[in-house]
């Protein structure tokens, strides 16, 4: 995955309720991207390292991830890793990672996925 592209956009703040309203769309686009990526990964793994088709498939895989990143950013959320999304709440981030069923973690601006805490 390439680094998420920083989009010049207004900072979107989410209440917990707003983040949860957006989550079904995020989950749908994430599942679609994962399915597309999975198909390409199987094709890539079936080829030898020397096979010239690998580069094209790698490019297609990166394009899928890049498109996912752009879609997430358009919703105002922040992709923080592969299939990992943060929703800025003004004090830190609500944190969601596929395949979690709902948003159940939060972390500070200085923190990350490894420091997230369960929401009570």
C-alpha positions in Angstrom: 0.0 0.0 0.0 1.3 3.4 -0.8 1.2 6.1 1.8 -2.2 7.7 2.2 -2.4 10.9 0.2 -3.1 13.9 2.3 -6.0 15.7 0.8 -6.3 19.4 1.3 -9.7 19.4 3.0 -11.4 21.0 5.9 -10.9 19.1 9.1 -14.1 17.1 9.6 -15.1 16.4 13.2 -17.3 13.5 14.1 -19.5 12.9 17.1 -19.7 9.2 18.0 -23.1 9.0 16.5 -22.0 10.6 13.2 -19.0 8.2 12.9 -21.4 5.3 13.5 -23.8 6.6 10.8 -20.9 6.8 8.3 -19.5 3.3 9.3 -21.8 1.2 7.1 -20.6 3.0 4.0 -17.0 2.6 5.2 -17.5 -1.1 5.8 -19.1 -1.6 2.4 -16.3 0.2 0.5 -13.7 -1.7 2.6 -15.2 -5.1 1.9 -15.4 -4.3 -1.8 -11.8 -3.2 -1.9 -10.7 -6.3 0.1 -12.5 -8.6 -2.3 -10.9 -6.9 -5.3 -7.5 -6.9 -3.7 -7.8 -10.6 -2.7 -8.5 -11.7 -6.2 -5.4 -9.8 -7.4 -3.2 -11.1 -4.6 -4.1 -14.7 -5.6 -3.1 -13.9 -9.2 0.2 -12.3 -8.1 1.0 -15.2 -5.8 0.5 -17.7 -8.7 3.2 -15.9 -10.8 7.0 -16.3 -10.4 9.0 -13.3 -9.3 10.3 -12.9 -12.8 6.9 -12.9 -14.5 6.4 -9.5 -16.2 2.7 -9.6 -15.4 3.4 -9.1 -11.7 4.2 -5.4 -12.1 0.9 -4.7 -13.8 -1.0 -6.7 -11.1 0.9 -4.8 -8.4 -0.1 -1.5 -10.0 -3.7 -2.7 -10.1 -3.5 -3.7 -6.4 -2.1 -0.3 -5.5 -4.8 1.4 -7.5 -7.5 -0.4 -5.5 -6.0 0.7 -2.2 -5.5 4.2 -3.5 -9.2 4.4 -4.6 -10.3 3.1 -1.1 -8.1 5.8 0.5 -9.7 8.5 -1.6 -13.2 7.3 -0.8 -12.5 7.3 2.9 -11.1 10.8 2.8 -14.1 12.1 0.9 -16.2 11.0 3.8 -14.0 13.1 6.1 -12.4 10.1 7.8 -8.6 9.4 7.9 -7.1 6.1 6.6 -4.3 5.2 9.0 -3.3 1.9 7.6 -4.6 -0.9 5.4 -8.3 -1.2 6.3 -7.8 1.0 9.4 -9.7 4.3 9.7 -9.8 7.1 12.3 -12.6 9.5 12.8 -11.5 12.8 14.3 -13.6 13.7 17.3 -11.9 17.0 18.3 -10.0 15.4 21.2 -8.6 12.4 19.4 -9.9 9.7 17.1 -12.6 7.1 17.1 -10.7 4.1 15.6 -12.1 1.3 13.4 -10.3 -1.6 11.7 -11.8 -4.2 9.4 -13.5 -6.6 10.3 -14.7 -5.0 13.5 -18.5 -4.8 13.6 -18.7 -1.3 15.0 -16.6 1.5 16.4 -15.5 0.5 19.8 -12.1 2.2 20.3 -10.6 5.7 20.7 -7.1 7.1 20.9 -5.4 10.4 21.4 -4.0 12.5 18.6 -0.5 11.4 19.8 -1.6 7.8 20.0 -2.3 5.2 17.3 -3.9 1.8 16.8 -1.5 0.2 19.3 -2.6 2.7 22.1 -6.3 2.8 21.5 -8.6 2.2 24.4 -12.0 0.5 24.5 -15.0 2.9 24.6 -17.2 2.2 27.6 
